Amino acid sequence: MKKVIALIFGGKSAEHEVSLRSAKNIADALDKDKFSPILIGISKEGSWYRFPDMNIFTHVAIDDKALPQNAEPVSLMALMGKPVLYSLKDHSKTAVDCAFPILHGTMGEDGTIQGLFKMVQVPFVGCGVWSSAAGMDKEIMKRLLTNAGISNARYMLLTPFEKTSYDDVVAKLGSPFFIKPANAGSSVGVHKIKSAADFGPKLQDAFQFDTKVLAEEFIEGRELECSVMGLNQSPKASLPGEVIPQHEFYSYEAKYVDDNGAVIEIPAKLPEDVTKRLRAMAEKTFQVMGCDGLTRVDFFLRKNGELYINEINTIPGFTKISMYPKMWEATGLSYKDLVSQLIQLAFEKYEAEQKLKTTYLE
């Protein structure tokens, strides 16, 4: 019997539109001989809808005020200890075997929806609650990596409640430097700061996306990425890829708007020893951050051979030009098989957790 897979996309995030593009590719690649998909879109307002067909992906976004006529309001819930999708329209109930969140950024990649999945007892693809939350929050990520002895860029934490000047940051991190919201992805709100005149308005923009902003040292070097997959005790890293931005840096526009925003080389042209070190560092980062399922690890490589972690992404992009699936393809794993393996890992993780006791007195 086919497993029912709930593909969940959209959401209250600055990366809502990217999520729909990723979800379409995953829906296309899903092995229909093994899996039966349910398309669940979360609107920008946070409402949940079931869509009967792929036509939803002709829409740029899901908006409560401009919904397709066939949108069915639904809720994911537990009934008699089993996960079901409940229709608010006709009160029907559909059993769900596994959830596949394709929700980039806040309210999807930060542990919030993973908590819901745990509550309704549904297996789900990807990292758990705390690893998702820690991976999303760049400050917490840096604390964990530093504690584990994994090199990453120096930084300062900026908040709206403490005044920090441009000169304060330069004195600690040098110039230029980057500012980035602590909890955002796809380079949303990220700016390269070269002068005091840039600092104020760009910092104000970054604070639109989070109440915590990092000022981070500029590391001159190559931008490399590596896909990781597996359970936490046994991760496997792909061949790395290199991003060569044609913009000032690998911005949102370079990633998703400008078709010529970056040159991608997969696999990256690296000496064998550097590739080996990078893959091992990616796997260690995956384990230190408590990840399961999938993660993309981003690096800087200096001319002297030093590797630094830039960040991790626990729900990386799955668009046609996204690095995560492309790096696995270069390693010998097709997009279709990649999606199937990620779902299988979700079941394995769930089965292992089900063996844990949840009662003490019997």
C-alpha positions in Angstrom: 0.0 0.0 0.0 1.2 3.5 -0.8 2.3 5.7 2.0 0.4 9.0 2.2 2.9 11.9 2.3 1.7 15.4 3.3 3.8 18.0 1.4 3.6 21.2 3.4 4.7 24.5 1.8 4.2 28.2 1.9 4.0 29.6 5.4 4.4 32.9 7.2 7.9 33.5 6.1 9.9 35.9 3.9 10.8 32.8 1.9 7.1 31.9 1.1 7.5 32.2 -2.6 10.7 30.1 -2.7 8.9 27.4 -0.7 6.3 27.0 -3.4 9.0 26.5 -6.1 10.8 23.9 -3.9 7.5 22.1 -3.2 6.6 21.8 -6.9 10.0 20.1 -7.7 9.6 17.6 -4.8 6.0 16.9 -5.8 7.2 16.2 -9.4 10.0 14.0 -8.2 7.9 11.9 -5.6 7.9 8.3 -6.5 4.2 7.8 -7.3 4.6 4.0 -7.2 5.5 4.2 -3.5 3.9 7.4 -2.3 0.6 9.2 -2.5 1.0 13.0 -2.1 -1.3 15.4 -0.3 -0.6 19.1 -1.2 -1.0 21.3 1.9 -0.3 25.0 1.5 0.0 27.5 4.4 -1.0 31.0 3.4 0.9 34.1 4.2 -1.6 34.7 6.9 -1.0 31.3 8.4 -4.2 29.4 7.3 -3.9 25.8 6.2 -5.4 24.5 2.9 -5.5 21.3 1.0 -5.2 21.6 -2.8 -6.4 18.8 -5.1 -3.8 19.2 -7.9 -0.6 20.8 -9.0 -2.3 23.9 -10.3 -1.6 25.5 -7.0 2.0 25.9 -8.2 1.0 28.2 -11.0 0.4 30.7 -8.1 3.4 32.8 -6.9 2.0 32.7 -3.3 -1.0 31.6 -1.2 -3.1 34.5 0.0 -6.3 34.1 2.0 -7.9 36.9 0.0 -7.1 35.4 -3.4 -7.5 31.7 -3.0 -8.2 29.2 -5.8 -11.9 28.0 -5.6 -10.8 24.4 -4.8 -8.8 25.3 -1.7 -10.1 23.3 1.2 -9.4 24.5 4.7 -7.8 21.8 6.8 -6.1 21.1 10.2 -3.5 18.5 11.1 -4.4 16.8 14.3 -4.2 13.5 16.3 -7.3 11.3 16.5 -7.1 8.2 18.7 -3.3 8.7 18.7 -3.0 8.7 14.9 -2.3 11.7 12.7 -5.1 12.8 10.4 -5.8 15.7 8.1 -9.2 17.1 9.2 -11.3 19.0 6.7 -13.1 22.1 8.0 -15.3 22.0 4.9 -16.9 18.5 5.0 -15.4 17.2 8.3 -13.8 14.3 6.5 -10.6 12.8 7.9 -7.6 11.6 5.9 -4.9 9.5 7.5 -1.3 10.8 7.0 1.7 8.5 7.1 4.5 11.1 6.9 4.9 14.9 6.7 7.4 16.5 4.4 7.9 20.1 5.4 9.1 22.4 2.7 8.8 25.6 4.7 12.0 27.7 4.4 12.7 30.2 7.1 10.6 31.2 10.1 7.6 29.2 11.2 8.9 26.2 9.3 12.6 25.8 9.6 12.8 27.0 13.2 11.4 24.1 15.1 7.8 25.4 15.4 6.1 23.0 12.9 8.4 20.2 14.0 6.8 20.6 17.5 3.4 20.2 15.9 4.5 17.0 14.1 5.7 15.6 17.4 2.4 16.5 19.1 0.3 14.8 16.5 2.7 11.8 16.3 3.4 11.9 12.6 6.8 10.9 11.1 8.4 13.9 9.4 11.3 14.6 7.1 14.2 16.5 8.4 15.6 17.8 11.7 13.8 17.7 15.0 12.6 20.6 17.2 15.7 21.7 18.9 18.2 21.1 16.1 15.9 23.1 13.7 15.6 25.9 16.2 19.3 26.0 16.9 20.2 25.8 13.2 17.8 28.7 12.4 19.2 30.9 15.1 22.7 31.9 13.9 23.8 33.1 17.3 22.9 29.8 19.0 24.5 27.9 16.0 27.8 29.8 16.5 27.8 29.1 20.2 27.4 25.3 19.6 30.0 25.2 16.8 32.5 27.3 18.8 32.0 25.0 21.9 32.7 22.0 19.7 35.9 23.5 18.2 34.5 24.0 14.7 35.8 27.2 13.1 33.3 29.9 12.2 33.5 33.7 11.6 33.8 36.1 14.6 30.7 38.1 15.3 28.9 40.6 17.5 25.2 40.4 18.6 23.2 43.5 17.9 19.8 44.2 19.4 17.3 47.2 19.2 17.8 47.7 23.0 21.5 48.4 23.0 23.1 51.0 20.8 26.2 49.8 18.9 28.0 52.2 16.6 29.7 51.4 13.3 33.0 52.2 14.9 32.3 49.7 17.7 31.8 47.0 15.2 34.8 47.9 13.1 37.0 47.9 16.2 36.1 44.3 16.9 35.5 42.8 13.4 37.3 45.1 11.0 35.9 46.5 7.8 34.0 45.6 5.7 31.6 43.3 7.7 28.2 41.7 7.2 25.0 42.2 9.1 22.3 39.5 9.0 19.1 38.7 10.9 19.8 35.9 13.4 16.7 34.0 12.3 16.2 34.3 8.6 17.4 32.4 5.5 18.0 32.8 1.8 20.1 35.9 2.5 17.0 37.9 3.5 18.0 41.1 5.3 21.7 40.4 4.8 24.0 43.4 3.9 27.7 44.0 3.4 28.6 47.1 5.3 31.5 49.2 4.0 30.9 52.6 5.6 29.2 54.3 8.5 26.6 55.8 6.1 25.6 52.2 5.2 25.4 50.9 8.7 22.3 52.7 10.1 19.8 52.1 7.2 21.0 48.6 6.5 20.8 47.6 10.2 17.2 49.0 10.3 16.3 46.8 7.3 17.8 43.7 9.0 15.7 44.5 12.2 12.6 44.2 10.1 13.1 40.4 10.0 14.3 39.7 13.5 15.0 41.3 16.9 18.5 39.8 16.9 21.0 40.8 14.2 24.6 39.5 13.9 27.5 41.6 12.8 29.9 39.2 11.3 33.5 39.5 10.1 34.1 39.4 6.4 36.1 36.3 5.4 37.7 36.7 2.0 37.6 33.3 0.4 35.7 30.9 -1.8 32.0 30.0 -0.9 31.5 26.3 -0.7 28.5 24.1 0.2 28.0 20.5 1.1 24.8 18.4 1.4 24.5 16.1 4.3 21.9 13.3 4.8 21.3 10.5 7.3 20.4 9.9 11.0 22.5 11.8 13.5 24.7 8.8 14.4 25.6 8.1 10.7 25.5 11.1 8.4 26.9 11.1 4.9 28.2 14.2 3.1 28.0 14.8 -0.7 30.6 16.1 -3.0 30.9 19.9 -2.4 29.8 22.6 -4.7 31.1 26.1 -5.2 29.1 29.3 -5.5 30.8 32.1 -7.4 28.5 35.2 -6.9 28.2 37.6 -9.8 26.7 40.1 -7.4 28.4 41.8 -4.4 27.7 38.6 -2.4 25.3 35.6 -2.7 22.2 37.7 -2.0 18.5 36.7 -2.3 18.4 38.3 -5.8 21.5 36.3 -6.8 19.9 33.1 -5.5 16.3 33.4 -6.8 15.7 36.4 -9.0 18.7 36.9 -11.4 19.3 33.8 -13.5 22.9 34.9 -13.9 23.3 35.9 -10.2 25.9 33.2 -9.6 28.1 30.7 -11.3 27.7 27.2 -9.7 30.4 24.6 -10.0 29.4 21.1 -8.9 31.6 19.4 -7.9 33.8 22.2 -6.7 37.3 22.2 -8.1 39.3 21.5 -4.9 42.4 19.4 -4.0 41.4 16.0 -2.8 42.6 16.7 0.8 40.5 19.8 1.0 37.4 18.0 -0.2 38.0 15.2 2.3 38.4 17.8 5.2 35.3 19.7 4.1 33.1 16.6 4.0 34.3 15.4 7.4 33.7 18.9 8.8 30.1 18.9 7.3 29.3 15.6 8.9 30.7 16.8 12.3 28.6 19.9 12.1 25.5 17.8 11.3 26.2 15.8 14.5 27.1 18.7 16.8 23.9 20.5 15.8 21.8 17.4 16.5 20.5 17.1 13.0 18.6 14.3 11.3 17.4 13.8 7.8 19.0 16.6 5.8 21.1 19.7 6.2 23.2 21.9 3.8 26.4 23.1 5.4 27.9 26.3 3.9 31.6 27.1 4.1 34.3 29.7 3.5 37.7 28.5 2.2 40.6 31.0 2.7 43.6 31.0 0.4 45.7 29.4 3.2 43.4 26.4 3.2 41.5 27.3 6.4 37.8 26.2 6.4 35.1 28.1 8.3 31.4 27.3 8.7 29.2 30.1 7.4 25.9 28.5 8.4 23.7 25.4 8.2 20.3 25.1 6.5 18.0 22.4 7.9 15.4 22.8 5.1 17.6 23.9 2.1 16.1 25.0 -1.2 14.8 22.3 -3.6 14.3 24.6 -6.7 15.7 23.6 -10.1 18.8 25.5 -9.4 19.2 24.7 -5.7 22.5 23.3 -4.5 21.3 20.6 -2.1 19.8 18.2 -4.7 22.4 19.1 -7.4 25.3 18.1 -5.1 23.7 14.8 -4.4 23.2 14.3 -8.2 26.9 14.9 -8.6 27.6 12.3 -5.9 25.5 9.7 -7.7 22.0 10.1 -6.2 19.2 11.1 -8.4 16.6 13.7 -7.3 13.8 11.0 -7.2 15.9 8.6 -5.1 17.0 11.5 -2.8 13.4 12.3 -2.0 12.6 8.6 -1.4 15.6 8.3 0.9 14.7 11.3 2.9 11.2 9.9 3.5 12.6 6.5 4.5 14.9 8.3 7.1 11.8 10.0 8.5 10.2 6.6 9.1 13.4 5.2 10.6 13.8 8.1 13.0 10.1 7.8 14.1 10.4 4.1 14.7 13.5 4.6 16.8 11.7 7.2 18.9 8.7 5.0 19.4 10.8 2.5 21.3 11.4 5.1 24.0 9.2 4.9 27.1 6.8 7.8 27.7 5.4 6.5 31.0 7.2 5.7 34.2 4.5 4.1 36.4 2.6 1.2 35.0 
